[in-house]
Structure formats: structure tokens, C-alpha cells
Amino acid sequence: MLKISEVESNLQGALLKLEGKISGDSVAEMQRICHSVLEGATSLRLDLAEVTFADRGGVKALAELRSRGVEMVNCSVFLTEQLKALRSE
């Protein structure tokens, strides 16, 4: 299960906090919310400190968001390595 909370939102950008697992159906929900926020904000940051797991689809979705300029903060070593591995494929 993935919980997504809006921590901060203003004209300059938004900060979303993600908690739990980015997998299965939650991947599409995360993408939908992030794309919606990006339509109304100039920037988006994701706080990933409380993300405990991301499956392959979740990692791909995060990589796609990062390619769109989304900043990821408090990313675990595990998740950072998963994103790096995806880049080298």
C-alpha cells in the first residue's frame, strides 16, 4: 500500500511525501497524482524517506518522473541503486 500526502504546495512547486510500497496498482495512482500536480506547479519534489519497496514498475515510473524534472529527496540507498541499475539497461 502507498500513501501519498501533499506536504507543501505553492506557485513555485509542490512537495509530496510517499510512504509504503510503490508497486502494483499504486504505481498508476502515483503517476496520475504526480502528473496532475505537474500541470499546476512549476516543479515537483517527492520525499521518498518512507518508501519501503518499489517493484520494477515503480522504479520505472520514478525514473520517468525524474526525466520530467521531478526531484527526489531522501531517497534510500536501495532505491537509488535500483534507479541507477535501470539507467544502465
N, C-alpha and C positions, 0 to 999 in steps of 0.2 A: 504494500500500500504506500502511496505517495501523498504527502501533504504539501500543498503549495500555499504560502502566505505572502501577501504583499506587505513588505516591511516599510517601504518608502516609495512615494510616487510624487513627482512634480514635473514641471515643464522640461527640466533638464534630463530627467530619466527616471527609471524605476529600479527597485531592488526587490527581488523575490527570494524568499527562503524556501528551500526544498528540504523535506525531511522524509526519510524512509527509503524505499526501493524504487528505482526508475526501471520498470520492467513491464512487459505485457501491455495491458490497456492503458496504464498510466503514462506510457511514452507518448501516445497520441494526445492525451489530455494535456501533458506538459507542453507539447508543441503548439497546441491550439491556444493555450493561455499565453505562452511567450510571443507567438505571432500577433495575438490580439494586443498585447502590451506594446509591442514594437510599432504598431500602427499609430499609437497615440503619444509615444515618447521618443525622444531623440536618442536615448541609449537604454540598455537593459543590463543589469548585473544579476547574476544568480549566486546566492550564498549556498554552497554545497557542503557545508560543515557537517550537517546531519544526514547526509546521504550515506546509507549503509551498503548499498549494492546497486549496480547498473548492469543489465544484461546487454548483449551485443546491440540490440535495437536502441536501448537507452544511450549507450556510448555514441552510436552513430548520430542520434538526434542531438546530443550535446555538441558533437563535432560540427554538425550542420549549423547549429545556432552560433557557435563560435566563429564560423566562417562568415556569418552575417554581422559580426561585430559585437556579439554578446560577450560580456566579460564574466569570467567565472572566478569567484573568490572563495577562499577557504576550502579548496579542493584537496581531497585526501591524496596521499601518495599513490594508493591503489588506482584511483580514478584517473589521476594524472598519467600514470603509466599505461592505462587502457587507452586513453586518448592518443598518447604517443604511438602506441602499437598500431592503432587504426591508421594513423598518418603514414606509417611505413609500408602499408599493404599496397 
